[in-house]
């Protein structure tokens, strides 16, 4: 009877693992898909916002503040999602959730605010202040190079002084200044940092945005993967990106070496008197000619208010800018011969150094304002 009672007792269940389940980290394809979904939605919202602004304030105002409208729309989108602790539509679409990489908890309010501000406002601020910073730095470098060239020209007659100048100034300070001046845009750009961060993302599958890497935010799946289910990554893209960076670096070093060799040959020719220095070139570098600056707020020549301001421009559609579709305000001509408003073409060339109509290369310094 006792044996029968023992056999009738329920056998204890096998011990289970104490809630050891953890959602797997997301891989690079899902993170990129989520980002592209959010980018598509923010771009659609920005276009709708620009249409509303264009209807209320006109095409010129919408074109002038297009970047501000775009970034404010992105700020509103992420404030209504990430900022208040919700998932974005792209994250919901790909079943992703953000976590802090050190605590594996949902992001705190400080990290969410820091991520939203650093991913939108910091690039926007850099985009606005970098052109002025580069312009000041470029002018300072040009003045420094001019002083070095004038000093070398003054000490040219003395062989010992010339040798000292080459050893202590021309081969160090002057050459560094020339290199920085020639590659100023790439040196002051954060694109190389983005490229290295993106290559790391392709290999590790974490921190697609540079701001996410700074604030320590990663993605996990909200669904459990089966044992035989594997998530592939984009390691091949990481290898290709690293190869591209390496090839560009090698070509850059090779070009610098060729420039140094050519410069040394020119110096040797100058030392024997076969090549003279061009004093007018030195003066032009020391005192570069500046283009006339036109006020962005009020136009000097507004053809909509004064049709006779520049009478030789034909009437009709030829008096309207193809960018803002309004009458010319301070009409300016590019090197290819097309005419636009001064503010319109300057804003365009600042973003894309090419003509909006024929796509020929156009530099901002080559855009000339027309006069009556």
N, C-alpha and C positions, 0 to 999 in steps of 0.2 A: 504493500500500500504506500509506503514511504517512497519507494522507487517510482511508483506510478505518479505520485504528486510531483516529484522532481522532474519527471519527463514532461508533465503538463505545464510547468512554468514557462513563461515566454523567455526566449533567449535574448540576451541584451544586444542592442544594435551595435554595429562596429563603430568605433570612435571616429568622429568627423573632425576635419581640420577646423580650428576655431576661426571662422570668417577670414581665411587667408586670401580671399579673392581681391584682386586689385585690377582695375580697368587698365588695359594696355595703353602704352603711349602711342599717340598717333604717328603715322608715317608721313613722309614728305608729300606723296601724291594727294592725300586727303587734306593736308594743311594748305597746299597750293590751290586745290579746288575750292576750299572755303574762302580763301583770300580772293580768288577771281570772282566768286559769287558776290562777295561784299563790294568789290570794286565795280562790278556791273551795276549793282543797285545804287551805290553812291554816285556813279556817273549819270544814271538815269535821273536821280533826284537833282543833281546839279544842272542838268539840261533843262529840267522843268523849272527850277528856280531862275535860271537865266532867261527863260522865256517870259516868266512873270516880270522880272526886272526890266526886260526889253520892252514889254508892253507898258509898264508904268513910267519908266524914265528914258526910254529911247535906246537905239542900238549902240550909240557911242558910249553911253554910260555903262551898258552891259558889257561891252568889249573892254572898256578901261578897267573895270573891276571884276573881270571874269575869274581871275585867280582867287580873289577874296571870296567870291560867291561859292566857288568850288570848295575851298577849305572850310568855310563856315558850314556848308552843307554836310561835309564829312564830320565836322565837330558835332553838329546836331545829331547825326545818325549814331555815332558812337556814344554820345552822351545819353541817348535814349535806350541804349543796349548795354554796352560794357560798363559805362560809368555807374549805372544804377544796379549793376549785378546781374543783368540778363545776358543771354547769349545773342549774338548777332544772327541774322538770317542765314548767313553762310555757315556759321558754326552749327546751327540747327539742321541745315541741309545735309551736312556731312557727319552729324552725330558726334560733335566735338565739344569738349568742356575744358576751360582754362584752369590750370592749377599752379600754385607756387612750387617751383622746383625743389625748394629746401624743406618745406613743411608738408607738401602734398595736400594742402587744403585749398579751398576756394580763395581767389585773390582778395586781399584786403582792400579797403577803400583807398588807401594811400597808393598802393600799386596800380589800381585801376585808373586813378586820376593821373598818376605819373605816366602810365603807358599812353593814355589818350592824348595828353598834352605833348609828350615828347614825339609821338608818331605824326602829329598834325602841325602843331604850332612851331616846333623847332625847325623842321625843314622849310616851313613858310618864312620864318624869320631869317634863316640863312639865305634863302633865295632873295630876300630884299636887301640885306646888308652886304652880301658878298660882292656885288658889282661895284659899289662905292669903295669898299675896302681894296679890291683889286686895282681900281683906278688910282687911288692914292699910293699904293705900294708900287705900281708900275711907274708913276711919275718919280717917286723917290729913287727907284732903281735906275731909271734913265739919267737922272741927275748925277748919281754916283758913278755910273759908267762914263759919263761925259767928263767928270772931274779926273777920273783915272786916265782917260785918253789925253786930256789937256796936259796932265802932269807928265805923261810919257812923251808927249811932243815937246815940252819945254826942256826935258832932260835928254833929248835925243842926241845932242852934239857931244855929250860927255859919255864915253864908252863905259866907264865904270859906273856912272849913275844909271845908264841904261840897263846895264847888267843887274844892278841892284833892284831896279824897278821891275824887271822881268821876274827875278827870283822871289821878291817879297810881295809884289802887288799884282802884277799881271797874271801870274800863274796861280794865284790863290783867290784873293778878294774879287778882282775884276772878273775872273772866269766864273766864279760862283754867282756873282750878280747877273752875268749874261745868261747863265743857265736858268736861274730862277725867273728872269724876265721872259725868256723864251717859253718856259713851261709853267707860267704863273697860273693859268686856268686849271691845269691838271693838279698842280701842287696844292692849291687852295680848295680843291674839290674833295667831297667825301665819297665819290664813286669807288675808288679803290678799296675803301673800308667796307662798303656795301658788297663789293665783289668777293672779298675774302670771307665775309660773314655768310654770303650766299653759298659759296663753295663748302664751308663748314656745315651749313644746313643740309646740303645734299648728301653729305656723308653720315651725319648723325641723326637727321630727321627732327631737329629741334631748333627753335628760335629762328623762324622765317624772317621776322622783322628784327632790325637792329635794336629797336626799343624793347622788344620782348626779351632779347638777350640781356639788355641792361637791367631790366626789372625782374628777370628770372621767372618768366611765365611760359609754361609748356602746355601742350594739349594732350588729352587722353580721350579714348573712345568711350561712349556711353553704353556700348553693348559688349557682351563677352564674346571673345573669339573662340571658335572651336579649336580642338587640339591640332587638327589637320589643316587649319586655315592659316595661311601665311600672308603677311602684308609686305609687298615689295616696295623698295625705295628707289631713289634717283641717284644712286652712287655713280652710274655712268655719266650723268650730267656733271657731277662733281669732278670726275676725272677730266672731262673735256674742258671744264672751266679752269681747272688748275693748269692744264696744258696751254690754254689760251693765255693765261696770265704769264706763264713761263716764256712762251714764244714772244709775247709783246715786250717782256722785260729784256730778253736777249737782243731783240731788234733795237730796242731803245739804247742799250749799252753799246751796241755796234755803231749806231748812228753817232753817239757822243764821241766814241773813239775816232771815227772818221772826221768829225768836226774839229777835234783837237789836232789831229794830224794836218788837216788843211790849214788850221790857224798857225801851227808851227812853221809850215812852209811859207805862209805869208809873212811871218815875222822874220824868217831868214832872208826873204827877198827885200823886206824893208831895211834890214840891217846893212845891206850892200848898196842901198839907194836905188833899187829898181822899181820900188813901189812907194809913192809918196802918200802922205796922209791927206785926206780931203777935209780941209778946214770948215768948209760949208756944212759938211755932214756932221762934224763935231758940234757946230753951233746949232744945227737943227735938232740934235739930240739933247743939247743942253737947254735949249729954249724951244720946245715943240710948239707948233702952231695949234691953236685950239679952235674947234668948230664953234660957230655961234649957237648959243643955247637959247631955245625958245621956251617961253613959259607954258606949262602944261595946262594951267587953269584958264587963262584967257588968251585967245588967238590974236595975232597981229593982223592976219589977213583971213577974214571969214567971208567967203564968197556968198554965203546965204544972207548975210546982212549987208554986204557991200559988193554987188556984182561987178563993179568997175574997179575993184582993188587990183586985179591982175587981168586986164582986158584982153590980152592976147590968148588966153585959154578959151577954146570954143565953148559956146553955150550948149545946154542940153545935158545928156548923160555923161559927156566928157568932163563936166564940172563936178562929178560926184565920185567920191572915194569908193573903190570896190571892196574895202574892208568894212567900213561902217555904213555904206550906202547912203551917205549924206553929203551935202556940199562940202567942198574942200575947206579945211581950216589949216592955215599955214601949209599950203601944198609943197611937197618935197619930192624930189626925183631921185631914183636909184641909178646905179651905174648902167643898168640895162635900159633905162629910158622910161620906166613906168612911174606914174605920179600917184601919190597917196597923201593923206593927211600926215602931218609931222608926228603926232602922238601915235597914230595907228601904225605907221611903218616902223617907228622906233620900238614900240612894244612887240611887234612881230619879229623884227630882226634880232631883238634881244633874246627871244626864245628860239627862233630858227634863222640862222644867218643866210637867208635866201629870199629871192623875190617871191611874193605871194602869187604872182601870175605866171612867170616863165620859169621859176625855180632856179634861176642863176644865182651864183654866190653873191651875197651883198653884205658888206661890212657896215657896221653902224657909223664908223668914221667917214664912210664914203657917201652917205646920204646927205644931199645938199638941199636946203630950203630955197624955194623960188621967190623972186621979188618982182614987183611990178615995173 
